């Protein structure tokens, strides 16, 4: 049986083609936006809502339903926005049971700000959804409760089927307008999954919250370790589709792909540079596993490491000037960094007997690197190294083996795999290890990579 | 040119094996820990012993010795398809210690038998697959599996098997033989596995 499957894997490569992933954004139609008239505000009002000594609080009542046929979409919008805001962990969300005190008037002019203030709300979100000419139309307003003014308002107009997508966009707008945070609610994750059969792994995509999981590849071979292009329009990944592990690229919204690096030895562990121009990867083409860099189309390949040990798992720094990687040159796998010429090598991890899979935080605020660390002889846990304090903090503890951590685009969250439920599943969490959520449940799911925030044009 | 680099790599990797052995890894399964540096001279043995009846150490896997039966029964190969051969393979897996691609003492008789079998069936070609247990990371295990496959490849070549009859590939930890999460399952999964690709 196994050999048969193995043969299938090779065969599958020939037959295999990229599943044409429709550009959901485009095929489902655009969500149009229009700012609502708002009162003039003074400067960074959101700084002023904060009261010393406690986190900023936010009230998000269920979206009002303007027309009866918008009930279902309105419910979805309420749930998804709430879930997004809860995950963001920026504001303390006031429990909904308190809201009845403040009432729920349909007319903004009748908002009793004193009542909202009395239940402790700093920011109030009000939204109303209705169906107009088969389109879902939602108006969202953000109020500063103390100042008793509307500080932001926007009208969203999209297909009826796009409630989740609209909700993620609303949540990102709330985070940006109410707190100047760059939300990640519209991002996607790429990962490898064996859910279609245990002798193959395909690359899958899903929303950041685990919804809408769908395959990108369908070649019944081993497809591993995806990495996103910084514009979010392409993925590079490893496939065994020809029998020889090679590096491929898929343009996910165009349904086409190409081979970037193949040939001698095996090619694996790709990492796309922050400017999109280069891809770093490991290859055994010169004998043992070394790190190489090539243009994103595979041309101009050059070798960065020259060592008889295993050098693998390259990860770019957010500036694109350094590459972190794993090497067992001291006898056990440890994390190192070098510049993109392969020079100025320095060792980063000193704790743990086995450290691998580094990922550099893209955050502007924090200078951090996450990786999987094996402490003593136990399983792996996710740790974060802070370049400023030179301290390492452990984010997961002793529940299964936790590996393959990667940052959200704003550096506030991480995605990782854990075997805590028996199989390998994908989880997300905050950068302090709190708020851990399981995103996948089917088959084994590995090497998640958090995609970029989609551009304004999509 | 490629050949010389292959040889260079060969000597490099045996050097590496040495240094790894010197590293005194304490990760090996308890059953195989028979002393640290004292093992070193055995690891450097250059003249491999002739194939001998299996003398299995506690860390080798499987107890049935199919290889002798196969050698004495040529029809076993030519009367069967590749799939059938690989489904009931005369070639046994080569075991490894955790995070190591150093050939164990118990691996050598297995490789010696493999070489003997390849001499008997001189047209057979093999794919040497390197596999790892689940405890390493995905990326690192892809490299480690390659190194295990190469270790088995190099040893077979050193016994006179033409390199042209062998190809290597790493499957990392993607295809465990035993889905369990025990020391025993991990030991079974750390292996170089042989697939007959033509006969």
Boltz contact constraints between the chains, C-beta under 6 A:
constraints:
  - contact:
      token1: [A, 3]
      token2: [B, 83]
      max_distance: 6.0
  - contact:
      token1: [A, 3]
      token2: [B, 86]
      max_distance: 6.0
  - contact:
      token1: [A, 3]
      token2: [B, 87]
      max_distance: 6.0
  - contact:
      token1: [A, 4]
      token2: [B, 83]
      max_distance: 6.0
  - contact:
      token1: [A, 222]
      token2: [B, 174]
      max_distance: 6.0
  - contact:
      token1: [A, 266]
      token2: [B, 146]
      max_distance: 6.0
  - contact:
      token1: [A, 268]
      token2: [B, 142]
      max_distance: 6.0
  - contact:
      token1: [A, 269]
      token2: [B, 139]
      max_distance: 6.0
  - contact:
      token1: [A, 284]
      token2: [B, 146]
      max_distance: 6.0
  - contact:
      token1: [A, 287]
      token2: [B, 9]
      max_distance: 6.0
  - contact:
      token1: [A, 289]
      token2: [B, 143]
      max_distance: 6.0
  - contact:
      token1: [A, 308]
      token2: [B, 12]
      max_distance: 6.0
  - contact:
      token1: [A, 308]
      token2: [B, 16]
      max_distance: 6.0
  - contact:
      token1: [A, 310]
      token2: [B, 143]
      max_distance: 6.0
  - contact:
      token1: [A, 312]
      token2: [B, 139]
      max_distance: 6.0
  - contact:
      token1: [A, 312]
      token2: [B, 140]
      max_distance: 6.0
  - contact:
      token1: [A, 312]
      token2: [B, 143]
      max_distance: 6.0
  - contact:
      token1: [A, 313]
      token2: [B, 139]
      max_distance: 6.0
  - contact:
      token1: [A, 326]
      token2: [B, 140]
      max_distance: 6.0
  - contact:
      token1: [A, 331]
      token2: [B, 23]
      max_distance: 6.0
  - contact:
      token1: [A, 333]
      token2: [B, 140]
      max_distance: 6.0
  - contact:
      token1: [A, 356]
      token2: [B, 137]
      max_distance: 6.0
  - contact:
      token1: [A, 356]
      token2: [B, 140]
      max_distance: 6.0
  - contact:
      token1: [A, 357]
      token2: [B, 137]
      max_distance: 6.0
  - contact:
      token1: [A, 357]
      token2: [B, 139]
      max_distance: 6.0
  - contact:
      token1: [A, 372]
      token2: [B, 137]
      max_distance: 6.0
  - contact:
      token1: [A, 403]
      token2: [B, 137]
      max_distance: 6.0
  - contact:
      token1: [A, 446]
      token2: [B, 138]
      max_distance: 6.0
  - contact:
      token1: [A, 447]
      token2: [B, 138]
      max_distance: 6.0
